[in-house]
Amino acid sequence: MKQPFIIKTGWPEHPEEVARFLDRNFDFDRMTTALLEEKLFADPQADPGLCFSAYHGEVLAGFLFAVRRDIRGEAFGYVKLMAVEKAHRRKGIGTALYLAAEESLVAKGATKIRIYDVPLNYFMPGIDPRYTPALCLAWKMGFTQFGESVNMVADLTSYDWSTEKEEKILQSKGIEVRRARKEDKDALFGLLEEEWLLWQNEAGMALKNDPPSAHIALKNGRIKAFSLHNANNKGTGWFGPMGTHADMRGLGVGSILLKRCLKDMREEGHRTAIIPWVAPVAFYAHFVDARIERVFWRNEKEVLLGK
Ligand SMILES: CC(C)(COP(=O)(O)OP(=O)(O)OC[C@H]1O[C@@H](n2cnc3c(N)ncnc32)[C@H](O)[C@@H]1OP(=O)(O)O)[C@@H](O)C(=O)NCCC(=O)NCCS
């Protein structure tokens, strides 16, 4: 029997067509051409050999983009984006796209595959369980859930986010807080290298903005803490990441840096800030009244080399 669709590998000729396709097939997310281009082409390991489009005749019926990364000594493959046109679901297109991606990821050395929670540049930090068919497909393909992540949301309209008073107190303790400059890159990357290597990509993206969408705290001229926004998922009101060096914690530096970013975001016209892939839920709930807005299930599959 003739296969009702074919799968093409490579960058889409018309990213705007793929963006519209994803936008109408994601029930809980929006997609724009600019955002799609950031997800595909601004990925530090963007590989057209891991970009798959399913066509039903001339019509785009499915799309999957994956990346291959070594993370903390492990060889991961990640599905970063995936959707099938509503009218063409349950015809095996999702399975065919996934299997094409898995084969290529294994050929490129991946030993574990995860879905969506891609460090460095990601769309969402796991599968939102309301995309239940995606979970069913993942489990059928041999994935198992190993964890959960959450996105929080902060209402930017409820405070003015000014931090001048608190900053004066820090100043009296020899701590300077200011917006990061492009020339702070090496020093900021140095701090990240110690504890948060995986965040260098987002820091680099934030420093490229004009003005840089990053704030830092310095003691004796050394950067000891940072916060940033509008790096991953640019233009969507995406905060983070942020971090304070262990020897500066508990002084209020983190909350000031967080509020500085929220103030920027409000001034850019956002009404809410998404605080994604959160670990310290209580910190954000306490300082900026953030609430858990979405939950994501993290799924993983071990794949055998040379399978
Ligand atoms: C997830 C998605 C890509 C699946 O695409 P698809 O082409 O319909 O998938 P397939 O036809 O290959 O289905 C494969 C298997 O997945 C499971 N599955 C898919 N849809 C399902 C559903 N609605 N209910 C239960 N199981 C489902 C089944 O086990 C199915 O096998 P079967 O039809 O033999 O029972 C599609 O539903 C989609 O685009 N959803 C919206 C976007 C999305 O969720 N993206 C991923 C976000 S993490």
Ligand as a Chemical Component Dictionary entry (heavy atoms), coordinates in Angstrom:
data_LIG
# 
_chem_comp.id                   LIG 
_chem_comp.type                 NON-POLYMER 
_chem_comp.pdbx_formal_charge   0 
_chem_comp.three_letter_code    LIG 
# 
loop_
_chem_comp_atom.comp_id 
_chem_comp_atom.atom_id 
_chem_comp_atom.alt_atom_id 
_chem_comp_atom.type_symbol 
_chem_comp_atom.charge 
_chem_comp_atom.model_Cartn_x 
_chem_comp_atom.model_Cartn_y 
_chem_comp_atom.model_Cartn_z 
_chem_comp_atom.pdbx_ordinal 
LIG C1  C1  C 0 1.416  13.950 19.931 1  
LIG C2  C2  C 0 1.139  13.927 18.421 2  
LIG C3  C3  C 0 2.379  14.507 17.729 3  
LIG C4  C4  C 0 0.938  12.463 17.995 4  
LIG O1  O1  O 0 0.890  12.423 16.561 5  
LIG P1  P1  P 0 0.099  11.284 15.745 6  
LIG O2  O2  O 0 0.541  11.366 14.340 7  
LIG O3  O3  O 0 -1.344 11.399 16.025 8  
LIG O4  O4  O 0 0.696  9.969  16.409 9  
LIG P2  P2  P 0 0.540  8.465  15.859 10 
LIG O5  O5  O 0 -0.587 8.339  14.886 11 
LIG O6  O6  O 0 1.866  8.021  15.370 12 
LIG O7  O7  O 0 0.152  7.729  17.205 13 
LIG C5  C5  C 0 1.054  6.836  17.810 14 
LIG C6  C6  C 0 0.510  6.306  19.101 15 
LIG O8  O8  O 0 0.447  7.350  20.077 16 
LIG C7  C7  C 0 -0.673 7.105  20.934 17 
LIG N1  N1  N 0 -1.662 8.169  20.724 18 
LIG C8  C8  C 0 -1.625 9.172  19.829 19 
LIG N2  N2  N 0 -2.713 9.964  19.957 20 
LIG C9  C9  C 0 -3.449 9.432  20.953 21 
LIG C10 C10 C 0 -4.684 9.780  21.559 22 
LIG N3  N3  N 0 -5.392 10.859 21.135 23 
LIG N4  N4  N 0 -5.124 9.035  22.577 24 
LIG C11 C11 C 0 -4.433 7.956  22.988 25 
LIG N5  N5  N 0 -3.262 7.560  22.442 26 
LIG C12 C12 C 0 -2.783 8.297  21.441 27 
LIG C13 C13 C 0 -1.255 5.784  20.493 28 
LIG O9  O9  O 0 -0.593 4.762  21.191 29 
LIG C14 C14 C 0 -0.871 5.750  19.020 30 
LIG O10 O10 O 0 -0.799 4.470  18.489 31 
LIG P3  P3  P 0 -2.181 3.770  17.892 32 
LIG O11 O11 O 0 -2.853 4.804  17.052 33 
LIG O12 O12 O 0 -1.644 2.600  17.154 34 
LIG O13 O13 O 0 -2.975 3.416  19.107 35 
LIG C15 C15 C 0 -0.122 14.731 18.084 36 
LIG O14 O14 O 0 -1.196 14.314 18.903 37 
LIG C16 C16 C 0 0.007  16.232 18.261 38 
LIG O15 O15 O 0 0.480  16.923 17.360 39 
LIG N6  N6  N 0 -0.425 16.767 19.431 40 
LIG C17 C17 C 0 -0.348 18.217 19.698 41 
LIG C18 C18 C 0 1.049  18.733 19.843 42 
LIG C19 C19 C 0 1.817  17.996 20.885 43 
LIG O16 O16 O 0 1.309  17.451 21.831 44 
LIG N7  N7  N 0 3.144  18.054 20.732 45 
LIG C20 C20 C 0 4.035  17.478 21.676 46 
LIG C21 C21 C 0 4.050  18.322 22.883 47 
LIG S1  S1  S 0 5.123  17.625 24.075 48 
# 
loop_
_chem_comp_bond.comp_id 
_chem_comp_bond.atom_id_1 
_chem_comp_bond.atom_id_2 
_chem_comp_bond.value_order 
_chem_comp_bond.pdbx_ordinal 
LIG C1  C2  SING 1  
LIG C2  C3  SING 2  
LIG C2  C4  SING 3  
LIG C2  C15 SING 4  
LIG C4  O1  SING 5  
LIG O1  P1  SING 6  
LIG P1  O2  DOUB 7  
LIG P1  O3  SING 8  
LIG P1  O4  SING 9  
LIG O4  P2  SING 10 
LIG P2  O5  DOUB 11 
LIG P2  O6  SING 12 
LIG P2  O7  SING 13 
LIG O7  C5  SING 14 
LIG C5  C6  SING 15 
LIG C6  O8  SING 16 
LIG C6  C14 SING 17 
LIG O8  C7  SING 18 
LIG C7  N1  SING 19 
LIG C7  C13 SING 20 
LIG N1  C8  SING 21 
LIG N1  C12 SING 22 
LIG C8  N2  DOUB 23 
LIG N2  C9  SING 24 
LIG C9  C10 SING 25 
LIG C9  C12 DOUB 26 
LIG C10 N3  SING 27 
LIG C10 N4  DOUB 28 
LIG N4  C11 SING 29 
LIG C11 N5  DOUB 30 
LIG N5  C12 SING 31 
LIG C13 O9  SING 32 
LIG C13 C14 SING 33 
LIG C14 O10 SING 34 
LIG O10 P3  SING 35 
LIG P3  O11 DOUB 36 
LIG P3  O12 SING 37 
LIG P3  O13 SING 38 
LIG C15 O14 SING 39 
LIG C15 C16 SING 40 
LIG C16 O15 DOUB 41 
LIG C16 N6  SING 42 
LIG N6  C17 SING 43 
LIG C17 C18 SING 44 
LIG C18 C19 SING 45 
LIG C19 O16 DOUB 46 
LIG C19 N7  SING 47 
LIG N7  C20 SING 48 
LIG C20 C21 SING 49 
LIG C21 S1  SING 50 
# 
